[in-house]
Amino acid sequence: MANTARDFPLNREKLAESDVKGDISALQDDLAALRSDLKALFGDAKDYAAEQARRGGDRGKETAEKAKESASEARSAFEDQIREKPLTAVGVALGVGFLVGLIQRR
């Protein structure tokens, strides 16, 4: 019985050491899992940002194309008006030129 009483503190130290080693091992596993999760999260965020940038570029191209079409249509309409009423167009041009001249003199 005396041997058992003397060995008890040693067994308790070994158990405590084993618990600490187990906790450290579990902590290392958790950190590895966290690293993996963060890597996946940042990868997903990068993919999302790239997709949003691509969509924004596509929208910008569409808007530029629509503006180009609108300008072309306005130009065609303006040219048609000039062909239909050339004297009116000349009169408007003279009037605008006269006003610009008056404004520049002042």
Solvent accessible surface area in square Angstrom, and as a share of the most:
residue,aa,sasa,rsa
1,M,208,0.93
2,A,76,0.59
3,N,94,0.48
4,T,96,0.56
5,A,71,0.55
6,R,168,0.61
7,D,67,0.35
8,F,118,0.49
9,P,66,0.41
10,L,99,0.49
11,N,79,0.41
12,R,154,0.56
13,E,108,0.48
14,K,137,0.58
15,L,120,0.60
16,A,54,0.42
17,E,95,0.43
18,S,66,0.42
19,D,90,0.47
20,V,83,0.48
21,K,126,0.53
22,G,40,0.39
23,D,97,0.50
24,I,89,0.45
25,S,54,0.35
26,A,53,0.41
27,L,105,0.52
28,Q,112,0.50
29,D,91,0.47
30,D,90,0.47
31,L,82,0.41
32,A,51,0.39
33,A,54,0.42
34,L,94,0.47
35,R,160,0.58
36,S,66,0.43
37,D,91,0.47
38,L,74,0.37
39,K,161,0.68
40,A,60,0.47
41,L,107,0.53
42,F,136,0.57
43,G,31,0.30
44,D,92,0.48
45,A,53,0.41
46,K,149,0.63
47,D,93,0.48
48,Y,143,0.55
49,A,60,0.46
50,A,64,0.49
51,E,57,0.26
52,Q,62,0.28
53,A,73,0.56
54,R,132,0.48
55,R,111,0.41
56,G,34,0.33
57,G,37,0.36
58,D,52,0.27
59,R,140,0.51
60,G,41,0.39
61,K,147,0.62
62,E,101,0.45
63,T,89,0.52
64,A,63,0.49
65,E,88,0.40
66,K,136,0.58
67,A,60,0.47
68,K,142,0.60
69,E,90,0.40
70,S,68,0.44
71,A,65,0.50
72,S,64,0.41
73,E,119,0.53
74,A,64,0.50
75,R,166,0.61
76,S,54,0.35
77,A,57,0.44
78,F,134,0.56
79,E,57,0.25
80,D,67,0.35
81,Q,100,0.44
82,I,65,0.33
83,R,169,0.62
84,E,120,0.54
85,K,111,0.47
86,P,72,0.45
87,L,153,0.76
88,T,80,0.47
89,A,29,0.22
90,V,85,0.49
91,G,40,0.38
92,V,91,0.52
93,A,67,0.52
94,L,125,0.62
95,G,33,0.32
96,V,82,0.47
97,G,43,0.41
98,F,134,0.56
99,L,104,0.52
100,V,73,0.42
101,G,31,0.29
102,L,68,0.34
103,I,127,0.65
104,Q,144,0.64
105,R,206,0.75
106,R,239,0.87
